[in-house]
Amino acid sequence: MRKFLLALAFTCLSVLTSYAQTATPTPKAVEDDGDVVKISTTLIQIDVTVTDKNGRVISDLKPEEIEIFENGEKQDISNFSFVSNIKTPRVAPTPKTKIEPTVLPPPQQVRPEQVRRTIALVVDDLSLSFESTNYVKMALKKFVNEQMQDGDLVAIIRTGAGIGALQQFTADKRQLLAAIEKVRWNMNGAGGIGAFEPLRGGLEAQSNPSDESEITDETDDGGETELNNFRASVFASGTLSAVDFIVRGMQELPGRKSIMLLSDGFEIYNRSKTGGFESSGVLESLRRLVDLGNRASVVIYTMDARGLQPLGLTAADDTRELTFTQMEQRMSDRRNKFFSTQEGLVYLARQTGGLTTYNNNNLSKGIERMLDDQSYYLIGYQPDTETFEADKRRFNNLVVKVTRKGARVRYRSGFFGITDEQIKTPTNQTREQQILTALTSPFAASGISLRLNTLFGNDAKQGSFVRSLLHVNAKDLKFVEQADGTQKAVFDILAVSFGDNGAVAEQIAQSYTLLVKGETYRKIVNEGFVYHFTFPVKKPGAFQYRVAIRDSETQKVGSANQFIEVPNLKKERLTISGVVLENLTAEQWNKLAAGSTVLPTGTNQPQATSALNDTSLRRFKRGTILRYAFEIYNAKLDALQKPKLFSQVRVFRDGKSIFEGKNIPLKSEEQIDLQRLRSTGAINLGNEMQAGDYVMQIVITDELAKKKRSIAAQFVQFEITE
């Protein structure tokens, strides 16, 4: 990788492309309405959805048309407002015909003020059957490709997986589609092949009678029933624990958030060996989750992934040697179990103000209902002293009524008598807890400003690797002056790469002491510094790289993360490495292009450390030159052992293409390794370009390869400053 960086610093560039951008309006920030749900001794505020009989949101209610009751007592409404999340449909731009359909535009980077909806699509692979898993994957792909909008932050999470790449909230469709591909049937979960187990006859019917009149101490001692109940409770608790973890990760976001749980359901009550029902630990877990979701302003929607099922006899049922009574009893048991598992989904959604979709084979329609259900009323009142009595940790039930005829209302069912202040995350966390919290959170910690850029590369000796460049804003660190005038800063760093299965692939955990003084200290404070590390890649796939830094003096924490797909070069597909960047002034560029060996900076050539800083920070002034370099793998060669490659540069802003360069042939002369072809270029960041975020995409076309494998693309995000 060091040679690769030096190649950028010392290789003359072959292309200079300049362009100017037409001024475009900057999107207005979404107004922050503050906390949606608030539970304190001075204010109880909840979100309420009101619809007509056709499910359309009613937006013109007056305060006198709504009544709210706490534990049966009517409350005086002190806060009342309507929040609409209806977005004006955006007219899709007509695509240019010269853009190859096989090359997708790079993802748009979403700034916090642009976020309109935060959605977690939770795949309950602890309960999904093999059949349901396939339907879920199709619905998720349709959502990403057709229903996802600009300003959406989305995560696709499996309940049976860890805290890896699938937990990251992102607007990058590549990452979401990669997560969907990893959704598979969990053979260790509670789900079988189909929506329910088929009836079994033959000898099994004699040893396992289902007719209650035939159950005796000799045929069933209750052990199998208890084992099945225990197993179901374990998986249901696992599902609810995963959702609990997701809610905790979302509670720091402003506004109203949504979770869609796609599941085959779970039972709230266990069936005893006598045929009755008894409470289980699942109900208590549900109540804790409801309380947490209500406080975090997270609405939970649920969907029965089994769709509409025929509950009569099917071709898979084996009724041999079953009596009519046995067959009827077993079919009745199967129906009861099917409906009881739906009750768990209905309860969870209803208690958090969401909707449940069941007995519907169109799973995408259920996701669409969730997306449309984003407008609500904020209703608040002042609680009395009994709400938070210290000796009573009771669940305060809420009831909301609307007096308008035909109106239907959905709301949060209640909360425990504990204030938000009493359950806030403790501030006296240990050093390890602070770093781990920042690392595992789906959202970046901003106490220390970090910029992370991960670069994929391949070396003939060491194979594939990923090098991470982390730019640290040293102004956020606390330097303490020593007796000799040296400035000292101490910080801890934890860097982890997660595989697509949630498991830790590699990690680094170290403490550093930074001692600088004089000009070096001033330079570091003004420009920051780069921490870089390299992880080998033992197996190709999707990875999430996460880094957290903690300042020992101030205990401030910063974190950053990035998703990257490491390709399998053995498949011999055309592939591009990560892109290395360097910034030059126009004067420096002119000297370099003219072949001068002396640059205006007083150095003979740009230094590799400059490329490290620019590649990690990716922040450039307009009117300067942006140099770039990368490697190309698996290019086809003709009879003369020469490649025939063409390179094109595209620039995007806010998801729209603002520049497309010409297809320029790659010069293969002086190439040392034909399996790792180096390419360099530059673009002129014109003075007319607006400050803001941009994406540069590099497209390589191999005219010697088959059409389906002839194009590869790589992109890098960067920022232009004044």
Beta strands, then each sheet from edge to edge (+ up, - down):
strand 1: 17-19
strand 2: 38-39
strand 3: 44-51
strand 4: 66-70
strand 5: 73-74
strand 6: 77-83
strand 7: 117-123
strand 8: 152-158
strand 9: 257-263
strand 10: 269-271
strand 11: 277-279
strand 12: 298-304
strand 13: 356-357
strand 14: 376-381
strand 15: 395-402
strand 16: 408-411
strand 17: 414-416
strand 18: 450-459
strand 19: 463-472
strand 20: 480-481
strand 21: 487-499
strand 22: 504-516
strand 23: 529-536
strand 24: 541-551
strand 25: 557-566
strand 26: 575-576
strand 27: 580-584
strand 28: 619-621
strand 29: 625-633
strand 30: 645-653
strand 31: 656-660
strand 32: 664-665
strand 33: 676-685
strand 34: 692-702
strand 35: 711-721
sheet 1: 1+ 33+ 29- 26+
sheet 2: 1+ 33+ 29- 27+
sheet 3: 2+ 3- 14+ 6-
sheet 4: 2+ 3- 16+
sheet 5: 5+ 4- 15+ 17-
sheet 6: 8+ 7+ 9+ 12+ 13+
sheet 7: 10+ 11-
sheet 8: 18+ 19- 23+
sheet 9: 20+ 21- 22+
sheet 10: 20+ 21- 24+ 25-
sheet 11: 28+ 35+ 34- 30+ 31-
sheet 12: 28+ 35+ 34- 30+ 32-
end
